């Protein structure tokens, strides 16, 4: 496996995880707003 491909994989993985965390945080804030 080439090095650039491995770095690309890591970048995509971190990008996806950050998007998922942002989505969970936004969902939690929306729940708090609707519950409050």
Secondary structure, DSSP 8 states (H G I E B T S, - for coil): --HHHHHHHHHHHHHHHHHHHHHHHHHHHHHHHHH-
